[in-house]
Each structure stands twice: as structure tokens, then as C-alpha cells.
Amino acid sequence: MSHPAPDPGRSHPTTRVLAMLELLQAHHRMTGADLARRLGVDERTVRRYAARLDDLGVPVVAERGRYGGYRLMPGYKLPPLMLTDDEAVAVVLGLLAGRRLGLPGQATESALAKVQRVLPAALRDRVQALRETLGFTLAARDAAAPSTGVLLTLAAAVRERRRVRLRYRSWQGADSERDLDPYGLVFHSGRWYATGHDHRSGEVRTFRVDRIASAEPGTAGYEIPAGVDPVGHVTRSLAGVPYAHEVEVLLETSIEEARRRIPATVATLTETAGGVVMTTRAEHLDGMARMLAGLGWPFVIRRPGELRGHVRDLARRLDEQAGR
């Protein structure tokens, strides 16, 4: 059975040490070069990780020479995860629900796999039965899942009162850079939002976290004004957004094609019978009509009804242009 390489990205060294342990558990023996490639580090760093694991009580055997490498001491196994039945159910339910709450699906799947792998056999079977029989009425929202790194950076910035530099893409697709003094993170109606003082506009603004391409902590500090309520601000700002048209359209195409053409920052895409449901907001419905025409797929407008009139107007104008 093949195991995908860990994606260390910008992860903390401790995360890469644990990733090395995962690789050594999955393979009988690995060379230093193989481990370095899979972890995205050099071989000297791999030696440090091996020493770190040994300090933690995990016996890593380093074999020197031309055909040397690293392996776990024969017979070594990690102790089982000590969870009661109630605790195990709570963890699994939380991870399963996370996919419906705007958390990255790949991360929740890998976490579920790791938890189940170390559960005692009897409890693992019962938890698997729960996974197989549990149904949700709320669809998964992977398309709008924020970057884990961005979420953690924003949370740390709020706690440390440290300004961050954002690269942000608006709902219209316009890219911008801005400095933000974040006041808090809010989860609302299946999406994550950050609110705080935006130095570009000079106002308290709300940003969708899944539209933040990057968040880099700066050195400037700030104070959160007394009486600030991030939850209240987010709900009020969303209620008054200028692009208040809620749009839902069934696109008669595959989810793969839809994702290639429609960025996750523009709309939520949900696979369904007959195609893909696109859910988004629009400031101007005539612009939405042009977008639908440009996609080139058959579609069915579910809401709002006024969008049908704008599509007809666009068709009439195109017909007039074709006859010139």
C-alpha cells in the first residue's frame, strides 16, 4: 500500500518530526535522501529529526554506509491512543462535522485516518460503523475552506495584537494588498471571516478568510478598542453588503470542469444530480448574466427570479449585434 508524501509546506519543525515518524512507521527502512526529499529538508536536518525522536523515546536506528538509512527499532509500536468511547466519538464527530463547517477536507480525512489507526480494534470498529451510517443534511463546503496557515496566522495576530499584511481577492476577482489590525475570527453560515481595522480604507472591515491568499505577520502592534464585538460586526456587515443578490444556478457540467473555470473565491460549487449547483452573491445581475453566458454551459436559474430577465436582455442585445 502506497502512502502519500507529507506536505510540510511551512509547517513547524515539530510537525515535520512527526511526519518523519509517520514515514518510518509506514516503511521498513528509508534512506536519508528519501526522507529529506519527502520532508522537504536536507539530510543534516533529517539527522537532527532522528535525534529528536530518540530524545522523545522513539528508538530510531541509523544505519551507516552505502546502503544505510533509518528505521524504527524492531518490535517498537506507538502505544494506543487512550480515549474513552465517549471521547473517541466526540473526536470523530467533530472531524466529520468539520468538513461541513468550512474546514479543509483533506486535513480532516488524514486526521480521521490517524485517529482510527491508533484506536483499539474494538473501538475502531464501532467508530467506523458510526462513520458509515451517519448522514448530514448540511453539504460539505470544501470549496470555501480557508487556508489552515492563514487561519492560524490571523488567530495568533489577534492574540498578540500584531498587524498582518494580507493579499486578498474580492468577490469580483480584484487582487489587493492591505494591512489589517485583526479584532477577531468569526464562523458564520458555513464561512470564516476576519474583522478588524483595515489601514487601506481606514475603516473596520470584514474579510472572507478563504479569499485571503496569504497573511504575513508584521512588527507593528495595536490595541483593540473597548466594546468591539467581532461577531456582531460581521453579521451586521454581511446584512448590509451592496452585492445582496443571492444567486443559485444549476450548471449542467461536471464538478471538475466547474472548479477549473470558477475559483473557490467567487462561488461555492456543490455536485448534485444533473450537474453542479453554483451559489454566490452578485452586486449587479446583468454582470451575473454575462458570466453565465461566458461559461458556455447549459444552466437553470434557481434564484433570484429577476436574473432570468437579465439573461433575456443579454440574449436580445447579442441577437441585435449578430444582425448588424
Secondary structure, 3 states (H helix, E strand, C coil): CCCCCCCCCCCCHHHHHHHHHHHHHHCCCECHHHHHHHHCCCHHHHHHHHHHHHHCCCCEEEECCCCCEEEECCCCCCCCCCCCHHHHHHHHHHHHHHCCCCCCHHHHHHHHHHHHHHCCHHHHHHHHHHHHHCCCCCCCCHHHCCCHHHHHHHHHHHHHCEEEEEEEECCCCCEEEEEEEEEEEEEECCEEEEEEEECCCCEEEEEEHHHEEEEEEEEEECCCCCCCCHHHHHHHHHHCCCCCEEEEEEECCCHHHHHHHCCCCCCEEEEECCEEEEEEEECCHHHHHHHHHHHCCCEEEEECCHHHHHHHHHHHHHHHHHCC
